[in-house]
């Protein structure tokens, strides 16, 4: 897998799923135009840009360019690397019909096409795996009562709210987003600070 240091920003979950097959990276979604109305997501992306830098990989259609321009309205250009994929016409396998533009989205492009675009844009490629022992895991969430137990999601949503993160994040997205804001030990301490509020959910 290609390991990327910066945080990659894509439009939707199918783009993220596609990239996750061959990239070891933190991948966040804009939920299409959802970012226009989600202040917590904007704050998360701005924080990610400051800490790690953003690699923006949107579709090569009008919507994709609108999202790129919008990101630049609240994130400094120096913190963004734009990755432009070639225009290819066709239809994604999961869709019954092609998009209105007829252009393939990121999810429909070949792996080698995306990798070439990433490398051509100058992304920071890591040669060594990230140290997993210092990364928050699903097991950590379980031990904290934030996954796999009664009322876990309600408790997790309380923590996300205190962190200023969107409550609709999936477990994998929670792990990625938290890693941008806190160390593993820092997150555990943060949860302990709110232990009383969490225990009230039992």
C-alpha positions in Angstrom: 0.0 0.0 0.0 1.1 3.6 -0.6 1.4 5.4 2.6 0.6 9.1 2.5 1.4 11.5 5.4 -1.1 14.3 4.5 -4.9 14.0 5.1 -6.7 13.2 1.9 -10.1 14.8 1.2 -12.6 13.2 -1.1 -16.3 13.9 -1.8 -18.0 10.8 -0.6 -17.9 7.4 1.0 -17.4 5.4 -2.2 -14.4 7.5 -3.0 -13.0 6.8 0.5 -13.7 3.1 0.1 -11.9 3.0 -3.2 -8.8 4.8 -1.9 -8.7 2.6 1.2 -8.0 -0.4 -0.9 -4.5 0.8 -1.9 -3.7 3.8 0.4 -2.6 3.8 4.0 -3.8 7.3 4.8 -6.3 9.4 6.8 -9.2 10.0 4.4 -12.0 12.4 5.1 -15.1 13.1 3.2 -16.9 16.4 2.4 -20.2 14.6 2.0 -20.5 16.3 -1.4 -21.9 19.8 -0.8 -22.7 18.8 2.8 -19.6 20.6 3.9 -21.2 23.9 2.9 -23.6 23.5 5.8 -21.5 21.6 8.4 -19.3 23.9 10.5 -17.9 21.1 12.6 -16.6 19.3 9.5 -15.1 22.6 8.3 -13.3 23.0 11.6 -12.0 19.4 11.4 -10.6 19.9 7.9 -9.0 23.3 8.9 -7.4 21.6 11.9 -6.2 18.7 9.7 -4.7 21.1 7.3 -2.7 22.9 10.0 -1.4 19.7 11.5 -0.7 17.5 8.5 -1.7 19.4 5.3 -4.6 18.5 3.0 -4.5 16.6 -0.3 -7.7 17.4 -2.1 -8.9 14.7 -4.5 -12.3 15.6 -5.9 -14.0 14.6 -9.2 -13.1 16.4 -12.4 -16.5 17.9 -12.9 -18.1 21.2 -11.9 -19.2 20.0 -8.5 -15.6 18.8 -7.7 -14.2 22.2 -8.6 -16.8 24.0 -6.6 -15.8 22.0 -3.5 -12.1 22.7 -4.2 -12.8 26.5 -4.3 -14.9 26.3 -1.2 -12.1 24.6 0.8 -9.8 27.4 -0.2 -12.2 29.9 1.2 -11.4 28.9 4.8 -8.1 27.0 4.4 -4.8 28.7 3.4 -3.6 27.7 0.0 -0.2 26.8 1.4 -1.7 23.9 3.3 -3.5 22.4 0.3 -2.2 20.1 -2.4 -4.7 19.8 -5.2 -4.6 16.4 -7.0 -6.2 16.6 -10.5 -7.3 13.3 -12.1 -7.8 13.1 -15.9 -11.2 13.4 -17.4 -12.5 10.0 -18.3 -16.1 9.4 -19.5 -18.1 6.4 -18.4 -20.3 5.1 -15.7 -19.4 3.7 -12.2 -20.3 0.0 -11.8 -22.7 0.6 -8.9 -24.7 3.2 -10.8 -27.5 2.5 -13.3 -26.7 5.6 -15.3 -23.8 7.9 -15.8 -23.6 11.3 -14.0 -25.0 14.4 -15.6 -21.5 15.3 -16.9 -20.8 11.8 -18.0 -17.4 12.0 -16.3 -16.2 9.2 -14.1 -15.8 10.1 -10.4 -12.8 9.2 -8.3 -14.4 5.9 -7.4 -14.6 4.9 -11.1 -11.0 5.5 -12.0 -8.3 2.9 -12.2 -6.0 2.5 -9.2 -2.9 3.3 -11.3 -4.5 6.5 -12.6 -5.1 7.8 -9.0 -1.7 6.8 -7.8 0.0 8.6 -10.7 -2.0 11.7 -10.0 -1.1 11.6 -6.3 2.6 11.2 -7.0 2.6 13.9 -9.7 1.1 16.3 -7.2 4.0 15.8 -4.8 2.3 14.1 -1.9 4.5 13.1 1.0 5.0 9.3 0.7 6.0 7.5 3.9 8.5 4.6 3.5 7.8 3.2 7.0 4.5 2.1 8.4 2.9 4.4 11.0 3.4 3.1 14.5 0.2 1.4 15.3 0.8 1.2 19.1 0.3 4.9 19.4 -2.8 5.0 17.2 -6.3 4.9 18.7 -8.0 1.6 17.8 -11.5 0.1 17.9 -10.4 -1.9 20.9 -9.6 1.3 22.7 -13.1 2.6 21.9 -14.5 -0.6 23.3 -12.5 -0.4 26.5 -13.7 3.2 26.9 -17.3 2.0 26.5 -17.7 3.9 23.2 -18.1 0.9 20.9 -19.8 -2.5 21.1 -21.8 -2.0 24.3 -25.2 -0.7 25.4 -25.5 3.0 24.7 -22.0 3.1 23.2 -23.1 5.3 20.3 -24.9 7.7 22.6 -21.7 8.0 24.7 -19.5 8.3 21.6 -21.8 11.1 20.4 -21.3 13.0 23.6 -17.5 12.8 23.2 -17.8 13.8 19.5 -19.9 16.8 20.5 -17.3 17.9 23.1 -14.6 17.6 20.4 -16.6 19.6 17.9 -16.8 16.6 15.5 -19.9 15.5 13.4 -22.0 12.9 15.2 -22.6 11.0 11.9 -19.0 9.8 11.6 -18.5 6.1 11.2 -16.2 4.3 13.7 -13.3 4.3 11.2 -13.9 8.0 10.5 -13.9 8.6 14.3 -10.5 7.0 14.7 -9.1 9.1 11.8 -10.6 12.3 13.0 -9.6 11.9 16.6 -6.0 11.2 15.5 -5.9 14.6 14.0 -7.0 16.3 17.2 -5.4 14.3 20.1 -2.9 11.6 20.9 -4.1 8.3 22.0 -3.3 9.1 25.6 -4.8 12.5 25.2 -8.1 11.1 24.0 -8.2 8.6 26.8 -7.6 11.4 29.3 -10.3 13.5 27.6 -12.8 10.7 28.0 -11.9 10.3 31.7 -12.6 14.0 32.2 -16.2 13.3 31.0 -16.6 10.0 32.8 -19.4 11.3 35.0 -21.4 12.4 32.0 -20.8 9.1 30.2 -21.7 6.9 33.2 -25.0 8.7 33.4 -25.9 6.9 30.2 -25.7 3.5 31.8 
